[in-house]
Amino acid sequence: MADAASFQEEETLGKAYDSRLMRRLIQYLRPYWKHVSLALLILLLGSAMAIAGPWISRLVIDEAIENQDRSLLAVLVWAYLATVVVGFGLEYARALVTTWLGQSVMYDLRTEIFAKLQQLDLKFYDRNPIGRLMTRITNDVETLNTLFSSGLVTVFGDIFTLLFIFSAMLLMDWRLSLVTFSVLPFVFFAAFLFRAKVRSAYRDIRVRIAHINAFLQERITGMRVVQLFNREKADAARLAELNDSHLQAHLKSITYYALFFPVIQLFTAIALALIIWYGGGRVIAETTTVGVITAFLLYVRRFFRPIQDLSEKYNLLQAAMASSERVFQLLDGDISVIDPVDPTPLPVQGPGEIRFESVWFAYGDDGEGEPDWVLEDVTFTVAPGEKVAIVGHTGAGKTTLINVLMRFYDVQKGRILLDGIPIDQVVLKDLRERIGLVLQDVFLFSQDVAYNIRLGSSDIDQERIEAAAERVGASRFIERLEHGYDQPLGERGSTLSVGERQLVSFARALAFDPDILVLDEATSSVDSELEERIEIATDELLGGRTSLVIAHRLSTIQNADRIIVMHHGRVHEEGSHGALLQAGGLYARIHELQFAVMGASA
């Protein structure tokens, strides 16, 4: 349950209000200051409508009815109806404007987060699970949307309503107002207790939801293993435990709400009773009027409603502070692989020479102590147009060579040059446009075949897509699909076999027509027929191109111009296939072992 623990840490709540975070959140409202101003105006007018009804009721009783003035009564009735209609219109407008504000801020935040995620290097993704990042861009942003649409602006409406009602009651009868407000200390104390209890319950609910999400994600992703080892009943029992824990936390929260609202209703009733008792005595003594008492009774019911709303908005504010802290932590993350300040342009069509000069690299380098080097003093050159193969045991550093060549990571020592220019002095876009990469783990998007070959590039037309597919032999199975190149592939290309996905990936690399081609176990998951097809296409493509081929199966790289043997992060041997076999070194031992295993399996 390591994932669950990490999620639990993520859901820990900080301060309910952080002025630093709030100031930063408000920055997102600045582009929409006109809409914010409109929302505040609507809330101000809406609060004014809240005091108009009771005030008109007092005039009806004390003026129109008392003086039997039918014309005044008619005017006041129409005025009351007008306040109701205007109040309805203002509430409708408020909902539209505040929801639009929330959605606009959410759009800006999600766009900014996604742009940041595209800039972050792979080291960041090594440390942060995808599920956690998805939570940032969905759940946390949605929480902030709720803050802007239902909390940050509308809280002013509650405050305006309280101030207007308070002022109206004082203007009508300050003595009766003081008697009425005598219950407020008890109301605020109840709200304080409710706030503290609900905060704890809210944290418990979020943590338990995190546990359930972590468990479900792991079990659904590993469903094949669950079914293979008959773990359905055991996992169902574990999920039942997590669900029950979540239920208990939810019931605890509901209990606090079930107590708080009746308590507020109780204090409201006490305030009404005080008005009837004290105000009734003053009516009998003829020091106030029935209309004033009626208005006070109406005002009190409207006065305690915003207090309830403000207590609930505290939880919203608390959730928003926690979400904003996590979102801003992501947005403030350092980007270690960046474009140079003064970049050196690459030749438009350079010869394609690759040179590693004393390269040292470690994935976990934190600047403290000696790193666990994956590459150690690696030096070699790939001449323009040369086909060089990289071989070695698992963990020798073969794939790491690709990672640093593509600048997915920056090396700690030494340098890598492309056509004589250090790659850290080149714009990343230019570097990666020059190099075509086909990985062993093929990733396809859920869109159609054509999109997965062109990846949305407007420079690659349909003719070029089909030509690339034809050259790698992918056109044979693509044309058999129901919609051909327009066939959607499902999540990660699930409708294709492993070998077919590999061919689409290969066609993608060909369509972009790179100067340099890098293959990482590109034929490891295809059958012999498809492998032969790819080999033929590769030989045709690589003519005059620089290529770097990483392979475990030595049968696929025997015709390479040169083979570099990696061992424990170092260049152990290099030479042609025949020369390395004759030398009887590590390559010869790997070759002997592989073909002995192949012979035994045959």
KANOR-V89685 format. One record per residue. N is the residue number from 1. RES is the residue in one letter. SS is DSSP state (2 for helix, 1 for strand, 0 for the rest). OMEGA is omega as a letter, one per 40 degrees, with the letter a starting at -180 (none if undefined). D_LAST is the distance of its C-alpha to the last C-alpha in Angstrom with 2 decimals. Layout:
n/res/ss/omega/d_last
N/RES/SS/OMEGA/D_LAST
N/RES/SS/OMEGA/D_LAST
This chain:
n/res/ss/omega/d_last
1/M/0/i/42.97
2/A/2/i/42.98
3/D/2/a/43.07
4/A/2/i/46.01
5/A/2/i/47.81
6/S/2/i/47.42
7/F/2/i/48.72
8/Q/2/i/51.60
9/E/2/a/52.54
10/E/2/a/52.45
11/E/0/i/54.89
12/T/0/a/57.44
13/L/0/i/60.75
14/G/0/a/62.91
15/K/0/i/66.53
16/A/0/i/67.94
17/Y/0/i/69.48
18/D/0/a/68.59
19/S/2/i/71.00
20/R/2/i/68.59
21/L/2/a/65.89
22/M/2/i/68.50
23/R/2/a/69.93
24/R/2/i/66.50
25/L/2/a/65.87
26/I/2/i/69.23
27/Q/2/a/68.16
28/Y/0/i/65.93
29/L/0/a/69.09
30/R/2/i/70.91
31/P/2/a/69.63
32/Y/2/a/70.95
33/W/2/i/74.30
34/K/2/i/76.18
35/H/2/i/74.27
36/V/2/i/74.72
37/S/2/i/78.44
38/L/2/i/78.59
39/A/2/i/76.84
40/L/2/i/79.31
41/L/2/i/82.22
42/I/2/i/80.98
43/L/2/i/80.63
44/L/2/i/84.10
45/L/2/i/85.63
46/G/2/i/83.76
47/S/2/i/85.17
48/A/2/i/88.62
49/M/2/a/88.18
50/A/2/a/87.42
51/I/2/a/90.96
52/A/2/a/92.71
53/G/2/i/92.50
54/P/2/i/94.23
55/W/2/i/96.75
56/I/2/i/97.67
57/S/2/i/97.92
58/R/2/a/100.49
59/L/2/i/102.52
60/V/2/a/102.40
61/I/2/a/103.85
62/D/2/a/106.23
63/E/2/a/107.46
64/A/2/a/106.96
65/I/2/a/107.45
66/E/0/a/110.02
67/N/0/a/112.11
68/Q/0/a/111.31
69/D/0/a/110.22
70/R/2/a/108.31
71/S/2/i/107.63
72/L/2/i/106.11
73/L/2/i/104.10
74/A/2/i/102.68
75/V/2/a/101.79
76/L/2/i/100.06
77/V/2/i/98.10
78/W/2/i/96.85
79/A/2/i/96.07
80/Y/2/i/94.06
81/L/2/i/92.08
82/A/2/i/91.50
83/T/2/i/90.03
84/V/2/a/87.65
85/V/2/i/86.50
86/V/2/i/86.24
87/G/2/i/84.34
88/F/2/i/81.85
89/G/2/i/81.40
90/L/2/i/80.99
91/E/2/i/78.35
92/Y/2/i/76.43
93/A/2/i/76.68
94/R/2/a/75.68
95/A/2/a/72.50
96/L/2/a/71.56
97/V/2/a/72.32
98/T/2/i/70.74
99/T/2/i/67.58
100/W/2/i/67.35
101/L/2/i/67.78
102/G/2/a/65.02
103/Q/2/i/62.58
104/S/2/i/63.49
105/V/2/i/62.97
106/M/2/i/59.66
107/Y/2/a/58.56
108/D/2/a/59.57
109/L/2/a/57.85
110/R/2/i/54.54
111/T/2/a/54.62
112/E/2/i/55.41
113/I/2/a/52.71
114/F/2/i/50.02
115/A/2/i/51.18
116/K/2/a/51.00
117/L/2/i/47.47
118/Q/2/a/46.37
119/Q/2/a/47.95
120/L/0/a/46.54
121/D/0/a/43.69
122/L/2/i/40.33
123/K/2/i/41.68
124/F/2/a/43.99
125/Y/2/i/41.20
126/D/2/a/39.31
127/R/2/a/42.39
128/N/0/i/43.43
129/P/0/a/41.51
130/I/2/i/41.53
131/G/2/i/43.31
132/R/2/i/46.17
133/L/2/i/46.55
134/M/2/i/46.61
135/T/2/i/49.38
136/R/2/a/51.37
137/I/2/i/51.23
138/T/2/a/51.85
139/N/2/a/53.61
140/D/2/i/55.56
141/V/2/i/56.70
142/E/2/i/57.71
143/T/2/i/59.79
144/L/2/i/61.56
145/N/2/i/62.12
146/T/2/i/63.91
147/L/2/a/65.96
148/F/2/a/67.19
149/S/2/a/67.76
150/S/2/a/69.19
151/G/2/a/70.22
152/L/0/a/71.19
153/V/0/a/73.64
154/T/2/i/74.69
155/V/2/i/75.70
156/F/2/i/78.62
157/G/2/i/79.66
158/D/2/a/79.94
159/I/2/i/81.90
160/F/2/a/84.19
161/T/2/i/84.83
162/L/2/a/85.75
163/L/2/a/88.06
164/F/2/i/89.75
165/I/2/i/90.36
166/F/2/a/91.56
167/S/2/a/93.97
168/A/2/a/95.21
169/M/2/i/95.97
170/L/2/i/97.83
171/L/2/a/99.85
172/M/2/a/100.84
173/D/0/a/101.78
174/W/2/i/100.74
175/R/2/i/102.11
176/L/2/i/100.13
177/S/2/a/97.06
178/L/2/i/97.31
179/V/2/a/97.60
180/T/2/a/94.60
181/F/2/i/92.45
182/S/2/i/93.29
183/V/2/a/90.10
184/L/2/i/87.86
185/P/2/i/87.35
186/F/2/i/85.93
187/V/2/a/83.72
188/F/2/i/82.31
189/F/2/i/81.73
190/A/2/i/79.82
191/A/2/i/77.75
192/F/2/i/77.01
193/L/2/i/75.80
194/F/2/a/73.74
195/R/2/a/72.14
196/A/2/a/71.11
197/K/2/a/69.76
198/V/2/i/67.85
199/R/2/i/66.29
200/S/2/a/64.73
201/A/2/i/63.66
202/Y/2/i/62.20
203/R/2/a/60.09
204/D/2/a/58.82
205/I/2/a/57.86
206/R/2/a/55.94
207/V/2/a/54.05
208/R/2/i/53.08
209/I/2/i/51.98
210/A/2/i/49.80
211/H/2/a/48.24
212/I/2/a/47.54
213/N/2/a/46.07
214/A/2/a/43.78
215/F/2/a/42.60
216/L/2/a/42.06
217/Q/2/a/40.24
218/E/2/a/37.79
219/R/2/i/37.21
220/I/2/i/36.95
221/T/2/a/34.51
222/G/0/a/32.38
223/M/2/i/32.95
224/R/2/i/29.29
225/V/2/i/29.31
226/V/2/a/32.75
227/Q/2/a/31.71
228/L/2/a/28.42
229/F/0/i/30.40
230/N/0/a/33.48
231/R/0/a/35.80
232/E/2/a/37.98
233/K/2/a/40.99
234/A/2/i/40.99
235/D/2/i/40.80
236/A/2/i/43.46
237/A/2/i/45.68
238/R/2/i/45.24
239/L/2/i/46.11
240/A/2/i/49.14
241/E/2/a/50.32
242/L/2/i/50.02
243/N/2/i/51.80
244/D/2/i/54.56
245/S/2/i/55.06
246/H/2/i/55.40
247/L/2/a/57.80
248/Q/2/i/59.99
249/A/2/i/60.21
250/H/2/i/61.13
251/L/2/i/63.76
252/K/2/i/65.23
253/S/2/a/65.58
254/I/2/i/67.12
255/T/2/i/69.57
256/Y/2/i/70.86
257/Y/2/a/71.32
258/A/2/i/72.97
259/L/2/a/75.44
260/F/2/a/76.10
261/F/2/i/77.12
262/P/2/i/79.57
263/V/2/i/81.02
264/I/2/i/81.66
265/Q/2/i/83.18
266/L/2/i/85.36
267/F/2/i/86.68
268/T/2/i/87.23
269/A/2/i/89.30
270/I/2/i/91.24
271/A/2/i/91.98
272/L/2/i/93.18
273/A/2/i/95.34
274/L/2/i/96.86
275/I/2/a/97.69
276/I/2/a/99.33
277/W/2/a/101.21
278/Y/2/a/102.39
279/G/2/i/102.60
280/G/2/i/104.35
281/G/2/a/106.95
282/R/2/i/107.55
283/V/2/i/107.91
284/I/2/i/110.53
285/A/0/i/112.20
286/E/0/i/111.95
287/T/0/i/110.25
288/T/0/a/107.20
289/T/0/i/106.37
290/V/2/i/104.27
291/G/2/i/102.38
292/V/2/i/101.29
293/I/2/i/100.08
294/T/2/i/98.14
295/A/2/i/96.54
296/F/2/i/95.60
297/L/2/i/93.97
298/L/2/a/91.87
299/Y/2/a/91.06
300/V/2/i/89.87
301/R/2/i/87.27
302/R/2/a/85.96
303/F/2/a/86.22
304/F/2/i/83.82
305/R/2/i/81.06
306/P/2/i/80.13
307/I/2/i/80.11
308/Q/2/a/77.43
309/D/2/a/75.48
310/L/2/i/75.73
311/S/2/i/74.41
312/E/2/a/71.34
313/K/2/i/70.85
314/Y/2/i/70.66
315/N/2/i/67.26
316/L/2/i/66.17
317/L/2/i/67.37
318/Q/2/i/65.55
319/A/2/a/62.23
320/A/2/i/62.81
321/M/2/i/63.50
322/A/2/a/60.23
323/S/2/a/58.27
324/S/2/i/60.06
325/E/2/a/59.37
326/R/2/i/55.61
327/V/2/a/55.72
328/F/2/i/57.80
329/Q/2/i/55.58
330/L/2/a/52.71
331/L/2/a/54.92
332/D/0/a/56.21
333/G/0/a/52.80
334/D/0/i/52.38
335/I/0/a/50.17
336/S/0/i/48.73
337/V/0/a/47.01
338/I/0/i/49.93
339/D/0/i/51.12
340/P/0/i/53.29
341/V/0/a/57.04
342/D/0/a/57.48
343/P/0/i/54.19
344/T/0/a/53.30
345/P/0/i/52.29
346/L/0/i/49.05
347/P/0/a/49.32
348/V/0/i/48.82
349/Q/0/a/46.13
350/G/0/a/45.38
351/P/0/i/43.11
352/G/0/i/40.55
353/E/0/i/40.45
354/I/1/i/38.96
355/R/1/i/40.18
356/F/1/a/39.57
357/E/1/i/42.39
358/S/1/a/42.17
359/V/1/i/40.76
360/W/1/a/40.83
361/F/1/i/39.82
362/A/0/a/39.67
363/Y/0/a/39.20
364/G/0/a/41.67
365/D/0/i/44.45
366/D/0/i/47.72
367/G/0/a/49.92
368/E/0/i/50.48
369/G/0/a/48.97
370/E/0/a/46.02
371/P/0/i/43.27
372/D/0/a/39.65
373/W/0/i/38.51
374/V/0/i/35.20
375/L/1/a/35.96
376/E/1/i/38.01
377/D/1/a/39.82
378/V/1/i/37.22
379/T/1/i/38.42
380/F/1/a/36.78
381/T/1/i/37.69
382/V/1/a/35.87
383/A/0/i/37.97
384/P/0/i/38.89
385/G/0/a/36.24
386/E/0/i/33.68
387/K/1/a/30.05
388/V/1/i/29.21
389/A/1/i/25.98
390/I/1/i/26.20
391/V/1/i/23.39
392/G/1/i/23.49
393/H/0/i/22.57
394/T/0/a/23.60
395/G/0/a/27.39
396/A/0/i/27.93
397/G/0/a/30.17
398/K/2/a/28.20
399/T/2/i/29.24
400/T/2/i/32.68
401/L/2/i/33.21
402/I/2/a/33.03
403/N/2/a/35.34
404/V/2/i/37.99
405/L/2/i/37.66
406/M/0/a/38.37
407/R/0/i/41.09
408/F/0/i/39.77
409/Y/0/i/40.99
410/D/0/a/43.45
411/V/0/i/42.74
412/Q/0/i/45.10
413/K/1/i/45.43
414/G/1/a/44.94
415/R/1/i/44.56
416/I/1/a/42.29
417/L/1/i/43.73
418/L/1/a/43.04
419/D/0/i/44.84
420/G/0/a/46.92
421/I/1/i/48.06
422/P/1/a/47.14
423/I/2/i/45.32
424/D/2/i/47.66
425/Q/2/a/50.50
426/V/0/i/48.94
427/V/0/a/49.40
428/L/2/a/46.21
429/K/2/a/46.28
430/D/2/i/46.46
431/L/2/a/43.65
432/R/2/i/41.21
433/E/2/a/42.24
434/R/2/a/41.10
435/I/1/i/37.55
436/G/1/a/34.92
437/L/1/i/32.37
438/V/1/a/29.14
439/L/0/i/27.84
440/Q/0/i/24.59
441/D/0/a/26.69
442/V/0/i/28.27
443/F/0/i/31.74
444/L/0/i/33.31
445/F/0/a/36.84
446/S/0/i/37.94
447/Q/0/a/39.78
448/D/1/a/38.73
449/V/2/a/36.04
450/A/2/i/38.65
451/Y/2/a/39.99
452/N/2/i/36.59
453/I/2/a/36.25
454/R/2/a/39.85
455/L/0/i/40.47
456/G/0/a/44.06
457/S/0/i/44.84
458/S/0/a/47.70
459/D/0/a/46.74
460/I/0/a/43.62
461/D/0/a/44.65
462/Q/2/i/42.80
463/E/2/i/42.21
464/R/2/i/40.51
465/I/2/a/38.33
466/E/2/i/37.17
467/A/2/i/36.65
468/A/2/i/34.39
469/A/2/i/32.36
470/E/2/a/32.15
471/R/2/i/30.92
472/V/0/i/27.89
473/G/0/a/27.14
474/A/0/a/28.43
475/S/2/a/31.28
476/R/2/a/29.15
477/F/2/i/28.68
478/I/2/a/32.01
479/E/0/i/34.01
480/R/0/i/32.54
481/L/0/a/33.95
482/E/0/a/37.29
483/H/0/i/39.31
484/G/2/a/37.10
485/Y/2/i/37.80
486/D/2/a/40.36
487/Q/0/i/37.89
488/P/1/a/38.22
489/L/0/a/34.90
490/G/0/a/35.96
491/E/2/i/35.65
492/R/2/i/33.03
493/G/2/a/31.76
494/S/0/a/30.72
495/T/0/i/30.85
496/L/0/i/27.96
497/S/0/a/24.24
498/V/2/a/22.81
499/G/2/i/21.61
500/E/2/i/25.03
501/R/2/i/26.88
502/Q/2/a/25.11
503/L/2/i/26.26
504/V/2/i/29.78
505/S/2/i/29.86
506/F/2/i/28.88
507/A/2/i/31.60
508/R/2/a/34.00
509/A/2/a/33.52
510/L/2/a/34.04
511/A/2/i/37.11
512/F/0/i/38.84
513/D/0/a/38.35
514/P/0/i/38.19
515/D/0/a/38.96
516/I/1/i/36.13
517/L/1/i/32.69
518/V/1/i/30.73
519/L/1/i/27.17
520/D/1/a/25.82
521/E/0/a/22.11
522/A/0/a/23.14
523/T/0/a/19.75
524/S/0/a/17.90
525/S/0/a/18.34
526/V/0/i/17.76
527/D/0/a/15.13
528/S/2/a/14.03
529/E/2/i/17.18
530/L/2/i/19.51
531/E/2/i/18.18
532/E/2/i/18.92
533/R/2/a/22.28
534/I/2/a/23.14
535/E/2/i/22.33
536/I/2/i/24.67
537/A/2/a/27.33
538/T/2/i/27.04
539/D/2/i/27.58
540/E/2/a/30.59
541/L/2/a/31.97
542/L/0/i/31.69
543/G/0/a/33.84
544/G/0/i/36.87
545/R/0/i/35.74
546/T/1/i/34.99
547/S/1/i/31.58
548/L/1/a/29.96
549/V/1/i/26.23
550/I/1/a/24.80
551/A/0/i/21.04
552/H/0/a/18.46
553/R/0/a/15.63
554/L/2/a/16.83
555/S/2/a/15.22
556/T/2/a/17.98
557/I/0/a/20.87
558/Q/0/i/20.50
559/N/0/i/23.36
560/A/0/i/25.66
561/D/0/a/29.06
562/R/1/i/28.83
563/I/1/i/26.59
564/I/1/a/28.33
565/V/1/i/26.66
566/M/1/i/28.23
567/H/1/a/28.62
568/H/0/i/30.95
569/G/0/a/32.70
570/R/1/i/33.47
571/V/1/a/32.40
572/H/1/i/30.75
573/E/1/i/29.73
574/E/1/a/29.89
575/G/1/i/29.34
576/S/0/a/27.14
577/H/2/a/23.41
578/G/2/a/24.27
579/A/2/a/27.21
580/L/2/i/25.43
581/L/2/a/22.70
582/Q/2/a/25.57
583/A/2/i/27.52
584/G/0/a/24.96
585/G/0/a/25.83
586/L/2/a/24.22
587/Y/2/i/22.26
588/A/2/i/20.78
589/R/2/i/19.80
590/I/2/i/18.20
591/H/2/a/16.31
592/E/2/a/15.19
593/L/2/a/14.18
594/Q/2/a/12.20
595/F/2/i/10.20
596/A/2/i/9.82
597/V/2/i/8.50
598/M/2/i/6.07
599/G/2/a/5.08
600/A/2/a/5.41
601/S/2/i/3.80
602/A/0/none/0.00
